[in-house]
């Protein structure tokens, strides 16, 4: 009877803990600090469902790789600031790439503008193929990357990227990947041009680095997206590279079809 009571108490504690984690995530998503144009994209990015799928909790050490303007950082930073640790592994500070300079600067301004929200963020950098440390080796509970794998492929550094993530994670740690999804059999050249990647190739990259695929989700799927647009994924919102040409058509499609994958670093 005592064992039954203990098990019941444990189940209750787990339930309460899960509810607290969900509440912390939802509070961050609903926070007034978030950029309105970012909030408008929640319908395509499903932040609550995605971070729950990646099993992110407020007391974890989490690395976001190449956070850009900070769309997900606006959620992760406040969620993790009290009990956890948040590393933002951004573009290299010393770079000649104009895009990198611009968005690294935008991100730094965001951190400086709201210390209450972002004061605990640890800003590191990630140069795929280089020796940058996104977080101390073996320290992270989770490494997350959103729509970036195609960028590393552009420089033929995608394999090196996954090795870096593996190194940063604790044994048993999670790698969460969201990426634009191409049709199976898409060529490497077409991947680079379009920004879309076959799901089986991304899985292969992770497994080659030592990860095990734990689960996949259709949270961020979009069956309206045919993945064969004139300007690749950038044809669709938010980029709309064609300008007003067929704009209503692409707005009706919405953002890209995306794979959502959760990998695990083996415990031994």
N, C-alpha and C positions, 0 to 999 in steps of 0.2 A: 504493500500500500504506500509505503514511504517513497519507493521508486516511482510509482505512478504519479504521486504528488510532485516529485522533483521534475519529472519529464513534462508535466503540465505547466509547471512554473517556467521551465526553460522555453517551452513553446510560446508562452505568453511574453517572455522577455525578448525572444527573437522577433515576435510580431511587433512589439512596441518599438524595438530598435529599428526595424524596417520602416515603420510608420514615421519615425523621427527622421530617418535618412530621406525619405520621400518628401517630407515637409520642408527640409532644408533645401532640397533641390527645387521644389516648386516655389519657395520663397525667393530664391535667387532668380528664377525665370520670370517671376512676376515683379521684380524689383523696379523701382522708379528710376534707377540709375541707368537702365538699359537704353540704348540708342533706338529711337522709334522706328527707323528704317530697318534695323535689325529685327525688332519684334515682329514687323510685318512679314518676315521670312520664316517665322516659326512653323507656319503651315506646311512648308516644304522640308524643314530641317528637323522637326520633331525633337527638340532638345531634351524634354523630360524622358520620353520613351527611349531615346538613343543613349543617354547617360545611364539610365536604369539598366539597359541591355548590357552596357559596358561595366556594370556593377560598381560604379563610382560612388564612394561614400565620403562624408564630410571629414573623416579622420584619416584619410589616405594621403600618401605622397603621390602626386599626379604630375606628369609632364605633358604639356600640349606642344606639339611640334609645328613650327611655322604658323603661329596664330594670326598672321596677317593684320587686319585692322582690329581684331579682338572680338569677333562675333561670339565665339564660345568662351573666351576669357571673361566676358561680362557675366557669365553664369558660373564658371568654375572658380574664379577668384573669390567672390563673396561666399560661395558654398564651402570653400576649403580654408578660409582665412583664420578661423577660430581654433579648429582642432587638427587641421591637416597642413600640408605643405604643397604649394603650387609653383612649379617651374614652367616658365614660358620660354621655350627654346626657339628664339626668333632668328631672323636673317642675320648673317654676320655683320658686326658693327663696322668693321673695316672692309669695305667693298666698293667696287667701281660700278656695280649694277644699279642703275637709277631706280628701278622698281624696288629693289631691296632697301635702298636708302630711304625712299619715300615712306614705305610702310613700317620700317623700323622706327622712323621718326614719328609717324602717326601713333604708333603703339606706345612709344615712350611718353608722348604728350598725354595719352589717355591715362597712363599710370600716374603721372605727375598731377593730373587735374583732380583726382579724387582719391586721396590717401585713405579715407575711411573704407573704401571698397578695395583698392589695389595696393595699399601700403605694404602688404605682406608678400606680394608677388616677387619671386626670385627670377630675374631676367638673365637667361643664358643665351647661347646661340647654337645654331646647327648649320654646319657646312657639309653637306653630303660628300663623302669621299675624303673629307679632311679629318683632323684629329680633335675637333671640338667636343666638349663634354656637355651633354644636354642636362645631366644631373650626375651626382657622384655614382660611381659604378656600384650596381647592386642595391640601389637605394629606393627605387620607385615601385610603388604598388601597381601603377598603371601608366602606360604611355599611350597618348591619343593623337591621332592625326586625321584631319578632315579635308578630303579632296586635294591631296598633295602628292600622291604617289606618281601621278603623271608628270609632275614638275621635275621630280628626281630622275625619271626616265629621260627627260629632255636632255640631261647632262650625262646620261648613261651611269647614274649613280644609285639606282634604286636598290641594288643588292647591298651596297655599302650602308644605305640608310637603315635597312632592317637589321643589319648586324649591330649598328649603333644602338638601336632600340633594345635589342636583346641584352646588350652589355649594361644598359642603365637599369634594367628591371631586376627586382628580387626574384629568386626562384619561386615559381608559383604566381608571378606577376602577370598582369593582363596587358595585351596590346589591342587597342581598339582602332579599327580602320573604317573610314567612310570614303568611298571613291566612286567617280563616275563610271558607269558600267557599259562596256562594249559588248557586242555580240561575240560568242565564241569563235575563235579562228581569226580575229582581227589581227592584221600584220603589225609588226613593231613600228614600221614607218607610219601606218595609219593611226596607231595609238598616239604617237608623238604629235601628229598633225591635228588630231581631233580632241585630245584630252580625255578620251574614253579608254578604259582598259578592261579586258576580259576578267571576270571574277576568278577563273581558274588560274590565271597567271599571277594575280595578286596573292592567292593562296600558296602557289608554288614559291613565290619570293619569300614569304614568311616561313614556310616549312624548310626551305634551304638554309635559312638563318638559325633554325633550331626550334621554332615555335610549333605548337600543335593547334590546329583549328578546333576550337571548342564549340562554336555556334555561329550560325549566320542568321540574318533577319531581313525581312522585307519592309522594315519600318520606313525606309527612305526610298522605296521603289516608286517609279512613276511609269506606268504602262503606256502613257501617252507619248513618251519620248522614244523616238525611233533611232536615236544616236547616229544619224547620218546627215547632219545639217551642213550648210555651205561653209560656215566658220567654226565647225566643230561644236563643242559644248558651249563655247562663248557666243553662239548664235542665240541661245536661250537666255532668259533672265537669270541673274541680274545684269549680265554684261550687255546683251542685245547688240552685238557687233554690227549687225546690218542696219542699225538705226531705225528709221521708220519703215523700211522695206519689210513687208509681211509682219510688222510688229504685233498686230493683234493675234495673228496665228501663233506666234511664239509665246506670247503672254498666256494664251489659252492652254498651251502645252505645260507651261510652268517650268520649274527648275528640273535639272537632269534626273534621269533614273540612276539610282545609287545603290551599290552593295553596302552592307553593314556587317562587318566581320569581327568576331571576338576570338583572339588567339591567347594561348597560355604558354608562358615559359615553364618548361618542366621543373618540378621541384628537385629533381636529382638527375 
